Structures are given as structure tokens and as C-alpha cells.
């Protein structure tokens, strides 16, 4: 750690500011340390991303990281217990007063975020049965997705929906097929492929009977 610090200082002392003509093609190696703004202690395993892309590095357990950047890049720092921060490379180099080379050492400060996590309540349950009973009796938010789903799945609500909504084509086919098989079950008959001889005989008997009953012009043959 000490060797890295003195190596970075040596590189800074030997370097000079690049000319404006070469600014667009310069690549810098940023080697830095991330610390807490209040605690002044190193923050381990901070996620460092370049321009909100998948490119980046993760700081080690001592808060150190090293990453190559250009003048057009912006570094973003993320950690669970700290507020996200960013570092604009070009702006940082413009504000830097000393001489520098392609190797830059940076100290990044992240502000602690004590409001990121919700309060956790610990309940003194003695056994598993008490846990189940307590959770079952807990009052839930009536507008939560779980509460709305349970209300919509209530049998009374489902019956009202089935009675009020029209049936689509697929549902009509299923219902019609079920009624067809129910009819044969009630008649103790098995459905056959093609012409059903029993049904044909019954249809013929029915037509003959209706013909005998009505021999006038009012006979409805479609019946």
C-alpha cells in the first residue's frame, strides 16, 4: 500500500500537463482509494463503473482500485451503505493544480446513507407454531398485490366474473365438447366415429311419430 502511494506521487511529480491538441487521445490510469466522508475509513468492495456501462472494476478490501479512463469518461461509485457518487475525469483534471502524467492517484469520498435500509423489527417467537399463527393473523395492506390477488380469486368473485363475462371461442369449444360427452354419459352411450346407428334409429322413430301427430301443412320439419 505504501509502495503504491509513493509510486503514484513519483509519477505525478515527473509528469506534465498534456497539450490541448492531445487531450482527445489521452488515456489515463486512475488509481484511487475510496473512503467514507464522515468516518474517513476505507470502504471495501466499492463498484466502479465507467459511463453506466458494464465496464468497471471492484475496489479491494482496502478500498483501492485502478482503471484506465479517457477525458470523455465519467466514473460512478456504488456501495450498499453509501450514496452513489460520480467523478468526471475531464473536470477533475482541469481542477487539478499540480503537474501530472498518464498515472493519476485519486481519493474518492462517499457520503454515508443511513436511510437506505428499512427498520427491522425482531419478534420474540418461541417456536414455529407461534411464527405461523402470528404471520397468519397479521393485517396486510388492502392495496398490496397479494391482497388484490386473493380478493380476485375469491369463489364468489370468480362466480360473478363467469356469469357476467361472455365466453370466447376457445371456451365455447370446451363447454360444447363437455356437454356432448355429458349427454352420452347420461344416456349410457359411447360416442362413435361417423354415423351413430342408435342415434339414427331414434331420430327416425321421432320423425315418424311427429308425422303421425301432425299431418297438416303446419308440420315443422326442422323440429
C-alpha positions, 0 to 999 in steps of 0.5 A: 500500500505504501509502495503504491502511494509513493509510486503514484506521487513519483509519477505525478511529480515527473509528469506534465500537463498534456497539450490541448491538441492531445487531450482527445487521445489521452488515456489515463490510469486512475488509481484511487482509494475510496473512503467514507466522508464522515468516518474517513475509513476505507470502504471495501468492495466499492463498484466502479463503473465507467459511463453506466456501462458494464465496464468497471472494476471492484475496489479491494478490501482496502478500498483501492482500485485502478482503471484506465479512463479517457477525458470523455469518461465519467466514473460512478461509485456504488456501495450498499451503505453509501450514496452513489457518487460520480467523478468526471475525469475531464473536470477533475483534471482541469481542477487539478493544480499540480503537474501530472502524467498518464498515472493519476492517484485519486481519493474518492469520498462517499457520503454515508446513507443511513436511510437506505435500509428499512427498520427491522423489527425482531419478534420474540417467537418461541417456536414455529407454531407461534411464527405461523399463527402470528404471520397468519393473523397479521393485517396486510395492506388492502392495496398490496398485490397479494391482497388484490390477488386473493380478493380476485380469486375469491369463489364468489368473485370468480362466480360473478366474473363467469356469469357476467363475462361472455365466453370466447371461442376457445371456451365455447369449444370446451363447454360444447365438447363437455356437454356432448360427452355429458349427454352420452354419459347420461344416456349410457352411450359411447360416442362413435366415429361417423354415423351413430346407428342408435342415434339414427334409429331414434331420430327416425322413430321421432320423425315418424311419430311427429308425422303421425301427430301432425299431418297438416301443412303446419308440420315443422320439419326442422323440429 
